[in-house]
Amino acid sequence: MDAKQLFKQSHLALTLVPFTIRELFYLSSSPCDIYIFENDSFKVLLRAGAYLDGKTLKDIIQAGHIKVFTHESQRGKLVELQQNNLRSVTRSFSMGSPSDNCKRQLSLLALNLRYLFEDPTNDEALNLQYQSLKILFKYLFQNPKKHEVIYKEFIKQGHHYIFTQPFISSLFLLGILKSSHAYSEKDIETLFITSYFKDIGMSAIPVEKYDIEDLNDHDKIILGKHADLSVQILQGRLPISPNHLKIIESHHSFSLLRNSMENIAPPENLVVTGFETMMVNITDIVAAMISPRPYREATTLFEALDLVKLRISNQYPQEFKLIVNHFRSFFSNSVS
């Protein structure tokens, strides 16, 4: 590489930012110049305005280019287009096929949750996520028999688990609360939204760090405070009550249950208090345990429920039966 090329590559390295090829889905043309890093240098993959379709993106992924790059100054164009896509599908949700709209909206919600993680104080991004969730909730509440199919199709989309976990745990929560016949639709909606946003404080750590098995001590401290950070981020900006903020604030105390599957035993005196807080955490933990992570395999549903049983069955025996019955019904074809 001559001096001119070396200078050009060094300049690109300073101005380019990474993003995932998934962020180009639902776009008809590239909104920016797109680069790949190959053979120790940056190369142009697509120029701004280049035609995009499913085959083009599939070929790029099969070539191993899941992470791509664009100029930092152009990334905003991509974000704006995907935010507009989410607005569009949210506003027209009742038009056309609801199941297709649900699938598309879920993909766009996951994409835009990434943007919210990148800028959690952005009111527009937070409100867009909130309004879209309210529309999605209505469909989910009215169609509980479709939850398993929705869950499986969402998993197939292959988003990073940080951006799938909030919806999956909230979907489980919705189903259990509805089957309990103890909550109004409005109450379930608010708990669904509370569950979805409860871990926004995890945005304080770069997403890439959640792919490694062991965080460093500094990141562990931040992660341990993520519930408080979530409250600080959401307070006064998300229309939920102080009681629901309290659920968010308290939920991490039960996250030690999740650690037990990662060889960190929870203290013997750990007690779960508050039924709503308990349910938000139970569904989150089950969703986490039955989903694979880059550093571990998924457990079976039975193993997840067995761990839940150890921690709550004495305090909430009837509620535990409700949880078990819901998951038996949910995973009608595979309960193992």
N, C-alpha and C positions, 0 to 999 in steps of 0.2 A: 504493500500500500504506500503510494507516494505521499509527500507532505500535504498536497492539496486534498487528497482523499481523506487523509488522517484528520485534517482540520474540519472537513465536512462532517465526518462521523462524530467527532468530539462535539461539534455544535448541535447535531441531532440528539446526541445523548443528553444534552443539557435541556433541550426544549421538548422532548417527547415524554408522554405519560402513558402508562399501560392501561388497557381496559380489556374486557373479554369479548370474544367474537359474538357471544350471545347478545350483546348490546346492539348488534346490527339487525337482529330479527325484527320483522314487521316494518322494515324500511325498504322502499323501492329503489333507492340509490344511496350511495355513500355520501354522508354530509361533510366528510372531511378526508384528507389524505390519510391513508392507513399504511403502516409499516410493519414489517416483521423483523425479528432479529435472527439472523442465520449466518453461520460461518463467521462468527465474531464481528458482524457488521449489520447495520440497518439497511433494509431494502424496501423499496416501494412495493406494496401488495396491490393497493387500489388507489386510484386518484379520486378526489372529490368529484361527485357526479356520476361515478361508475355505476352501472346497473347492478342491482342486487336481487337475487331470488333464492329460493330454498336450495337449489342445486349448487349455486355458487358458494353459499355458506357451508353446505355439507362438504364440498370438496376442500375448502379451506380447513375445516375441522379435521377431516381425514388425513390431511397433510401434516397434522400435528400443530397447527397454528391456532391454539385456543386463546393464548394471550397475544394481543396485537398492540400497536402503539399509534398515537396521533399527536399532533402538536398540542401543547397545553392550551394554547389560545383557541383551538378549534373544538376541544372536548365539549364546551358548553353548547355547541350546535347539536351535538348528539343527544345530550341530556334533555335539551328543550324539545326535540322531536319525540323522544320517548315519553316525556311528560305529557305532550299533546296527544300522543296515542292512547295513553291511559285515560285522559279526560274524555276522549272521543268514545272509547268503548264503554266507559262508565255512563256517559250521557245517553247512549243508544243501547243500553243493556237489554231493554225489553223488546228491541227490534231484532228480527231474524231468529236464529237458533239460540235459545238461552244457554244450552250446554256448550256450544261453541264460544259464545261470549264469555262464559265462566272460565273456560280453559285459557282464552286469550287474556282475560283480565288478570288471572292468577300469574301468568308469565310476566305481564307488565307490572304488576304489583311487586313481584320479586326484583325486577330490574330497578324499579323506582325506589324500593327499600334500600338498595345499594347506594343510590344517590342521596337518600336521607342519611344514611350512615356516614357518607362523605361530608355532609354538611347538616348535622342534626339541629342546628339552630335556624334553619331555613324554614320560615313559616309557610311559604307556598308549597314546598315539598311535603311538609307535615300535613297540611290541610288537604292536599290532593290525595295522600294516602288514606286519611281519615274518611273523606267523602266517598272514595271508591270502596272502602271496606263496608260502609253502611249499605251501599247498593248490593254488594256481594252478599252481605249477611242476610238480607231479605230473601234472596234466592236460596241460600243454604238452609234457612229456617223453614222455608216452605217445601223443601225437597230433601228430607233426611234420608230417603232410600237411595239417593244418588251420591251420598257422601263417600262411600268406598271407592266408586269409580272416579270421582273427583280427586280423591287422595292419590290413587294409583297413577292417574294421568299427570298430576302435578309432580309426583316423584320422578316420572319419566322425563320431565323437562330438564332435569339435571342442574338446577341452580345450586349455588354454594349453600351448604347446610345452614349457615348463619341467616340466610334469607328465605329458607323454606321452613325452618323450625317454628317461627312465630305463627304462620298460618296453620301448620299441621296440628300444633298443640291447641290452638284456638278452635279448630274444627272439631277435635275430640271433645273439648270443653262444651261447645255448643250442643253436640249430640247428647252428652250425659245430662246436662242441665235440662234440656227439653224433655228427655225421657223420664226425668224425675217428677215432672208435672208440678213443681214447687215454685217455679219462677215465671214471671210474665215475659212476653216477647221483648219488651223494652229492657227489662233487667238482664236478660240473656245477651242482648245486643251490647249493652255497656260492659258486661264481663268479657264478652268476646273481644271487644276493642281493647279493654284493659290488658287482657292476656297477650294480644298481638304486640302491643307497644312496650310491654314490661321490661324488655331487655335492650331498649334503645341505648342505654348507658354503656353497653358493650362496644359501642362505636368508638369509645376512647382508645381502643386497641386496634391496630391495623388488621384487616380481615385475614391477611396472609398468616398471621400468627396463630390463628385458630386451626391451622392445618398441622401444627406440630403438637407432639404429645405433652411436652413440658414447657410451660411458660417460664420466663425468668422471674426472679423474686419481685421486681418492680411491677411487671405486668400482672402477677398474681394479686398484688395489693390493689391494683386498679380494678381487676376483675371482681375482687371481693367487695368493692364499693359500687359495683355497677347498678345495683338497685337504687341507691341514693342518687347516683348520677341520672338514672332514668327519671326519677321524680323531679330533679332540678331542670332537666330538659323539657319535661312535659307540663309542669305546673304553670297554670295560667295560659297555656297554649292549646291544650287538648281538653275538650268539654266533657270531663268526667269529674265526679264528686271527690271531696277529700277522702271519703271512705275507700274509693277505688284507688286513689293515690297511695293510701295506706297499704292496700293489698300489694301494690308494686313495691313499696318500701320494704314490706315484710317477706316477700316471696323468696328472697335469696337465702333466708335462714334455713329453708328446707332444701336448698340445692345441695346440701351435704348428702342427701339421699342419692343424688346423681353421682356423687363422688365415690360412693360405695361400690359402684360398678367399675370404678377405675382404681380399685385397691386402696381407697382411702376410707377407712371405716368411720361411719358417723358416730358421734358420741351416744352413749347409752341413754342419756337423759334428754335426748332430742324429742320434743313434743310439738306436734302441729296444732296450732290454735286458729280458730276461725274457719268455718266451713268453706267460704268462698276462696280464701287464701289457699287452703289445702287443695281445693279442686283445681285451681289455676296451676299449682305446682305439680300435682299428680299427672295431669294431662301433659304438661311440659316434659316431665321426666319420662313418661311412657313414650312420648314422641321421640325423645332423644335416644332412649335405649334401643328402640326397634329400628333406628335409622343408622346406617354405617357412618363412620367418620374416617378421615384420612389416616388416623392413627389406631383404629380398632374396627373390628367387625361389629355388625349389629347383633343384638341379642334377640331371642325369641320373645313373642308377646307373653308367653307363660312365665319366662324368667323376669320380665318387667313387672308383671302383676304379682309374682311371688315376692319380689322386693317391696312393692307397695303394701302388700299384706302384712309384712313384718313391721311396718312403721305405722299403719293407721287402723288395722282391723280391730284392735282393742278399743280405740277411741271412737271409731266410726264404723261399726260392724255392718249396719244396714246400707250405709253409703258405699262401703266396699263391695257389697253384693251388687249394688246398682252399677258400679264401675265395671265389674266383671261381666255382668249381663250385657252391658252396652257394647263392650269390645267383642264379646262372643257374637253379637248381632252384627256389629260393624264388619268384622272380618269373617263373614259367613262361610267363606270357602277355605279359610286357613287360620285356625286358632292356635296352632303350635308355635 
